[in-house]
Amino acid sequence: MAKKLIAVVGATGAQGGGLARAILGDAGGAFAVRAVTRKPAGEAARALAAAGAEVVAADSDDVASLKRAFEGAYGAYCVTNYWESQSPDREIAQARNLADASKASGVQHVIWSTLEDTRLRVPLTDDRMPTLMGRFKVPHFDAKGESDAFFDPARTTLLATSFYWDNILGFGMGPKPDATGKLVFTLPMGDKKVAGIAVEDIGKCALGVFKRGAAAIGQRIGVAGEHLTGAQMAAAMTQALGREVTYQAIPPAVYRSFGFPGADDLGNMFQYYADFEREFCGARSLSESRALNPELLTFAAWLSKVKSKIPLA
């Protein structure tokens, strides 16, 4: 019996790459992967092709190219990368293109990788955090949440993701030495927990959603590896690195003032995590995530795999 084809947008990126590898690694499974990428000749795309993926070129800014990429596919994994342009309007336009193309191409099961529209809990008139770009509180959340409405619920699962632990490796969020050389892990979270996950596990959870098929369509499913405080994360890093890591809680306003690109967006994000800890973590069941992905990593298990890659300078 022929395998059902899953078109994976962003297959050379973080989430899409995780799903593409999960499908390819599930040798006896029901699915085959079509890797959708803007750079089909790139090293990552060539590696997927060598592993057995079909690789096709498409651009989320070009709806016609997406329609061609989705043609004949049973499923589609739709994801956008806000941080490439830091333009919520562009991200919203890309999401609309993905939704329109998946519907026009007759895709039966779409997964849209999304996040909360924070304005539903923190209206623009609420001054607990600044309004950004005139109409957003957390732009990289709000653009995705606003875009949920584009996707046909009769063919779509909304997959709510979590804080990437991988940001500790490459987003400047890892522990840093203070003036005395001691490692300090800084977050504006106080004693609140954040739902986090290894990005590779998002793809594995997405494969679990596709395996559920019709039972998952029309559902919103949140995934996380663990719900942890900053102090718990620092303790796990201490154990993994064999070097003490101290947690430093700072106010969100201080984090917003750091001045790097996106600092205000991320400061608002962490404040949202803290202010709505119960709601955010509650929407991301650990048992449900593990049911979708039995290989789901804890933070400690993830650290054991990547500790040599954590920058400490």
VENQUINOR-V993396 format. One line per field, one symbol per residue. ss: DSSP state (@ for helix, = for strand, . for the rest). phi: phi as a letter, one per 40 degrees, with the letter a starting at -180 (. if undefined). A space follows every 10 residues. Layout:
BEGIN
ss: ???
phi: ???
END
This chain:
BEGIN
ss: ...======. ...@@@@@@@ @@@@@..... =======... ..@@@@@@@@ @..====... ..@@@@@@@@ ....====.. .@@@@..@@@ @@@@@@@@@@ @@@@....== ====...@@@ .......... .=...=..@@ @@@@@@@@@@ .....===== ..==..@@@@ .....==... ..=====... ..=====.@@ @@@@@@@@@@ @@@@@@...= ==...====@ @@@@@@@@@@ @...=====. .@@@@@.... ..@@@@@@@@ @@@@@.@@@@ @@...@@@@@ @@......@@ @@@@@@@@@. ...
phi: .ccccbcbcg ccbccccccd ccccccdccc bbbbcbacbc cccccccccc chccbbcabc cbccccdccc dgccbabbab bdccbfbccc cccccccccc cccccgccbb bbcbaccccc bbddccccbc cbfgabbbdc cccccccdcc ccccbbbcbc cbdccccccb bgbccbcccc gccbbbacbf bccbcbacdc cccccccccc ccgdcccgbb bbbacabbcc cccccccdcc cgacbbcbcb cdccccccgc dgcccccccc ccdccbdccc cccbcccccc ccbccdcccc ccdccbdccc cbc
END
